[in-house]
Amino acid sequence: MRVETSIPHADWRAIAGAARAAEDAGFDAIMSSEIANDLFIPLAFAALATERIELGTAIAVAFPRSPMVTANLSWDLQVNSGGRFVLGLGTQVKGHNERRFSVPWGPPVPRLREYVESLRAIWRCWERREPLRFEGAHYRFTLMTPEFSPPPSGMPPIPIMIAAVGPDMMKLAGRVCDGVRLHGFCTRRYLEEVAIPNVEEGLAKAGRSRESFQIWGGGFVATGADEDAVRKMMDWVRYRIGFYGSTRTYSAVLRLHGWDDLADTLHRMSKEGRWHEMARQVSDEVVHAFAAVGTYREIGAAVEKRFGGLSDAIALGFPDEAPPGLVREVVQDVRRVPQRFERFPASWN
């Protein structure tokens, strides 16, 4: 199984050291997230500090950025990292698009499909010197002059992964993308009965191979050096389950398990503003359904039981004081878990 980790965002001076440490520990990828800081700039520092490790966005919010802007940023990261960049995209929700980013909102699935297709049209224009002709309902790109075209990279196409919560977005990922980043609010049963079948339906419609498509996550990991540390991480997962479970968007996961009362209780508490009381409603049984749980010595087996045979990649984080040798050992234990993904497509066709 592939193992990812994160890097600092706010402190640029800390990025190079953290990226090198992640590479030395044997992580497969470094991920940068769009929360309170820009997520592309940290990857530029990481690219120059490392040689092997994959670099990706998890995830960049798509619609506030023109595909042309995203295409340029991604191209530069791909070239300057020697072909190690993976673009992760997500839509965010209506409120954030309209009120935080001030961009219009509409049905996200068809718009994100055009976003992905237009990115590939732009990159083909640059790499293969094809005319730029993409005209859709949401995006139109028909002008590219030599002055604004970077030289061909001689590298494989940039892989694109999208974040997916609902079945339609999962099908879209399988149909037009190179991977899917599933939400943490997900159980193994939901992976087996909802997420994977929808992704595979999209792959089948496009005639694409599962081995060239990466499925990331679909759950949490609660681990630590001892039982006390694991319990603290379980409480963190408990809080996240309560927070996400209070939203109707995510209640289908709880209802699949027959936890209708929990879904209704959490939603009612959110309406009453009782956010800090929600975690107490989430039992250990529920936490174990959503997360791989165990100490560092146990977590490899726990990950295999929770994610094995379904997911190809997960994220692991460690406290700053964790010894490098221990981090390396735990990462290698998790990497031994079998997974189906082999490699991203290398052809521009």
Backbone hydrogen bonds, N-H to C=O, Kabsch-Sander energy under -0.5 kcal/mol:
donor,donor_aa,acceptor,acceptor_aa,energy
2,R,312,D,-2.8
4,E,314,I,-2.6
5,T,29,A,-1.6
7,I,31,M,-0.8
12,W,10,A,-0.9
14,A,11,D,-1.3
15,I,12,W,-1.1
16,A,12,W,-0.6
18,A,14,A,-1.8
19,A,15,I,-2.8
20,R,16,A,-2.4
21,A,17,G,-2.3
22,A,18,A,-2.1
23,E,19,A,-2.1
24,D,20,R,-2.7
25,A,21,A,-1.8
26,G,23,E,-1.2
27,F,22,A,-1.9
28,D,3,V,-2.5
29,A,3,V,-1.2
30,I,54,E,-2.8
31,M,5,T,-2.9
32,S,56,G,-2.4
34,E,59,I,-0.8
35,I,33,S,-1.0
35,I,37,N,-0.6
43,L,39,L,-0.6
44,A,40,F,-1.2
44,A,41,I,-0.8
45,F,41,I,-1.5
46,A,42,P,-2.2
47,A,43,L,-2.4
48,L,44,A,-1.4
49,A,45,F,-0.9
50,T,46,A,-0.8
50,T,47,A,-0.6
54,E,28,D,-2.2
55,L,84,R,-2.9
56,G,30,I,-2.2
57,T,86,V,-1.4
58,A,32,S,-3.2
60,A,88,G,-2.9
62,A,90,G,-2.9
65,R,62,A,-2.2
69,V,66,S,-0.6
70,T,66,S,-2.1
71,A,67,P,-2.6
72,N,68,M,-2.0
73,L,69,V,-2.2
74,S,70,T,-2.6
75,W,71,A,-2.4
76,D,72,N,-2.3
77,L,73,L,-1.9
78,Q,74,S,-2.5
79,V,75,W,-2.7
80,N,76,D,-2.5
81,S,77,L,-1.2
82,G,79,V,-1.1
83,G,78,Q,-3.3
86,V,55,L,-2.5
87,L,159,P,-2.4
88,G,86,V,-0.7
89,L,87,L,-0.5
89,L,161,M,-2.9
90,G,60,A,-2.0
97,N,93,V,-2.2
98,E,94,K,-2.8
99,R,95,G,-2.7
100,R,95,G,-0.6
100,R,96,H,-1.3
101,F,96,H,-2.2
103,V,97,N,-2.8
111,R,107,P,-1.0
112,L,108,P,-2.8
113,R,109,V,-2.2
114,E,110,P,-1.8
115,Y,111,R,-2.0
116,V,112,L,-2.5
117,E,113,R,-2.5
118,S,114,E,-2.9
119,L,115,Y,-2.0
120,R,116,V,-1.9
121,A,117,E,-1.8
122,I,118,S,-2.4
123,W,119,L,-2.6
124,R,120,R,-2.3
125,C,121,A,-1.8
126,W,122,I,-1.9
127,E,123,W,-3.0
128,R,124,R,-2.7
129,R,125,C,-0.7
130,E,124,R,-0.9
133,R,131,P,-0.9
134,F,141,F,-2.7
136,G,139,Y,-2.8
141,F,134,F,-3.2
148,F,145,T,-1.4
149,S,146,P,-1.2
161,M,87,L,-2.9
162,I,179,G,-1.5
163,A,89,L,-2.5
164,A,181,R,-1.8
170,M,166,G,-1.9
171,K,167,P,-2.4
172,L,168,D,-2.0
173,A,169,M,-2.3
174,G,170,M,-1.9
175,R,171,K,-1.8
176,V,172,L,-2.6
177,C,172,L,-0.5
177,C,173,A,-1.9
178,D,160,I,-3.4
179,G,160,I,-0.8
180,V,214,Q,-2.5
181,R,162,I,-2.5
182,L,180,V,-0.7
182,L,216,W,-2.4
183,H,164,A,-0.9
186,C,184,G,-2.4
188,R,289,A,-0.9
191,L,187,T,-2.2
192,E,188,R,-2.6
193,E,189,R,-2.8
194,V,190,Y,-2.2
195,A,190,Y,-2.2
196,I,191,L,-2.6
198,N,194,V,-1.7
199,V,195,A,-2.3
200,E,196,I,-2.9
201,E,197,P,-1.8
202,G,198,N,-1.8
203,L,199,V,-2.3
204,A,200,E,-2.5
205,K,201,E,-2.1
206,A,202,G,-1.5
207,G,203,L,-0.7
207,G,204,A,-0.8
208,R,203,L,-2.7
212,S,209,S,-0.9
213,F,210,R,-1.7
214,Q,178,D,-2.0
216,W,180,V,-2.8
216,W,214,Q,-0.6
217,G,313,A,-3.2
218,G,182,L,-0.8
220,F,290,F,-2.4
222,A,292,A,-3.2
223,T,221,V,-0.6
224,G,294,G,-0.6
230,V,226,D,-2.2
231,R,227,E,-2.6
232,K,228,D,-2.0
233,M,229,A,-1.9
234,M,230,V,-2.6
235,D,231,R,-2.1
236,W,232,K,-1.7
237,V,233,M,-2.4
238,R,234,M,-2.7
239,Y,235,D,-2.1
240,R,236,W,-2.1
241,I,237,V,-2.8
242,G,238,R,-2.2
243,F,239,Y,-2.6
244,Y,240,R,-2.9
245,G,241,I,-2.8
246,S,242,G,-0.8
246,S,243,F,-0.6
247,T,244,Y,-1.8
250,Y,247,T,-1.5
251,S,247,T,-0.7
251,S,248,R,-0.7
253,V,250,Y,-1.5
254,L,250,Y,-0.7
255,R,251,S,-2.5
256,L,252,A,-1.7
257,H,253,V,-0.7
257,H,254,L,-0.9
258,G,255,R,-1.4
259,W,254,L,-2.4
260,D,258,G,-0.6
263,A,259,W,-2.0
264,D,260,D,-2.6
265,T,261,D,-2.6
266,L,262,L,-2.7
267,H,263,A,-2.1
268,R,264,D,-2.4
269,M,265,T,-2.5
270,S,266,L,-1.9
271,K,267,H,-1.7
272,E,268,R,-1.4
273,G,270,S,-1.0
274,R,269,M,-2.8
275,W,273,G,-0.8
277,E,274,R,-1.3
278,M,274,R,-0.5
278,M,275,W,-1.0
280,R,277,E,-0.7
281,Q,278,M,-2.2
282,V,279,A,-1.7
283,S,281,Q,-0.7
287,V,283,S,-2.0
288,H,284,D,-2.6
289,A,285,E,-1.3
290,F,286,V,-1.5
291,A,287,V,-1.7
292,A,220,F,-2.2
293,V,291,A,-0.6
294,G,222,A,-2.0
296,Y,224,G,-1.9
298,E,295,T,-0.8
299,I,295,T,-2.0
302,A,298,E,-1.9
303,V,299,I,-2.8
304,E,300,G,-2.0
305,K,301,A,-2.2
306,R,302,A,-2.2
307,F,303,V,-3.5
308,G,303,V,-1.0
308,G,304,E,-1.1
309,G,338,P,-0.9
310,L,307,F,-2.1
311,S,307,F,-2.1
312,D,215,I,-3.4
313,A,215,I,-1.2
314,I,2,R,-2.0
316,L,4,E,-2.8
322,A,319,P,-1.9
327,V,323,P,-2.2
328,R,324,P,-2.5
329,E,325,G,-2.0
330,V,326,L,-2.5
331,V,327,V,-2.6
332,Q,328,R,-2.1
333,D,329,E,-1.9
334,V,330,V,-2.1
335,R,331,V,-2.3
336,R,332,Q,-0.9
336,R,333,D,-0.6
337,V,334,V,-1.8
342,E,211,E,-3.4
343,R,211,E,-1.3
